[in-house]
Amino acid sequence: MRILIAHNSHKIAGGEQRVFESETAQLEKAGHEVIRFNPHNDEVDGLNGLTLASKTIWNRSSARDLTKLVQTHRPDVAHFHNIVPLISPSVFSVAAKHSVPIVWTLHNYRLICPGMLLLRDSKPCELCVSRSVKTPAVIHKCYRNSRTATSAVTTMLTVHQMIGTWDHIACFVAPSNFAKEKFVQGGLPRDRIVTKSNFVPGNPQTGSGDGNFFLYVGRLSEEKGVNSLLETWQKHRIQERLIIAGEGPLETDVRHACDNNANIEFVGRQSSAEVQRLMSAATATIVPSVCYETFGLVAAESFAVGTPVLASNLGALAELIRPGENGFTFQPGNPDSLAAAIDQIKTSNPDELRMNARQSYEDKYTEERSLAGLLEIYQRVRGIESSSSTFGPTVASV
């Protein structure tokens, strides 16, 4: 199969980037021809606000570039990941014009929330979900803390909703059932949304978990619950080490916490191999997000090496964690609740937790399962373009 895959890379790579790269690699490994379209947000630095806003709504350059790729390679399917701000929805019209069926993986909540996180003031916010015009987002400067930038995204959503751009999408892919229900609440047609979990490439070896430390891996930012994580170690004087791996705007806060608490260690951004080594040795991986995660890739990566997860009981994370089996959950943004979860895992049978964590990976998040689900989506959208607008049931679930 010949597949065009498009993704607008962020300046700081996260879960979206890893999924894009992993899915592309697995398709090529399976013998499929992949055509990449991958602009990077570094290009944004040379653009003024008005130019960037216009490109967010309709990028003629991206449309021209995609037209050349489609005419040259004639793909069987076009699969889009992130399209903001440089790709823009202009590319959907190009694919539709050339009768290329479109799949769009919704890694974040951008279609129903200009800020993409459904978060405001460190708490879930759904003011814009069911609104056709996302005015509250503009008022609160939800994208890049800028009314101009937020207005551009809001205008993009409103315009393309009005002219029927989303009607070109044969299948929307949601990484979790929770995310799917939010998109349905926001007006997307249920029969064109499929739940397909993200996955962990390869077949990682199960770790020992004998490092006697807890691990956080991810972006150092407000929505990830980093501040409440740091407060937990400070307030409750947790004796076990907390190792923090990642980068982001709260790095100064993390370094300050390390200076004031010998049990907190910051190791910065690490390679995939080093993250896997740390996860293998950790007592548990902590995912303290205060936003609605659409999936929770770090949790799946932890399960892959047999390490249980302590996660906020919020959004998709609540689907991944089975309390007492492959980890425990706690109230988001609540240091007392996280401390209680830490006590729970310390008094549980570690062998059972690790066995169940690994089983969670084998049951749901393997490369083989993901590839089968992805190819089924591709085959089905190729078949429905000329026959029906109904996509049908879920092909894979969390």
Secondary structure as UniProt FT lines:
FT   STRAND          2..6
FT   HELIX           15..29
FT   TURN            30..31
FT   STRAND          33..37
FT   HELIX           41..46
FT   HELIX           49..57
FT   HELIX           60..73
FT   STRAND          77..80
FT   TURN            84..87
FT   HELIX           90..97
FT   TURN            98..99
FT   STRAND          102..105
FT   TURN            110..112
FT   TURN            114..115
FT   STRAND          119..120
FT   TURN            121..122
FT   STRAND          123..124
FT   TURN            127..130
FT   HELIX           135..139
FT   TURN            140..145
FT   HELIX           147..163
FT   HELIX           165..168
FT   STRAND          169..174
FT   HELIX           177..185
FT   TURN            186..187
FT   HELIX           190..192
FT   STRAND          193..195
FT   STRAND          213..217
FT   HELIX           222..224
FT   HELIX           226..235
FT   TURN            236..237
FT   STRAND          241..245
FT   TURN            249..250
FT   HELIX           251..260
FT   TURN            262..263
FT   STRAND          264..266
FT   HELIX           272..281
FT   STRAND          284..287
FT   HELIX           297..304
FT   TURN            305..306
FT   STRAND          309..312
FT   TURN            315..316
FT   HELIX           317..320
FT   TURN            324..326
FT   STRAND          327..330
FT   TURN            332..333
FT   HELIX           335..346
FT   HELIX           350..364
FT   HELIX           367..384
FT   TURN            385..387
//
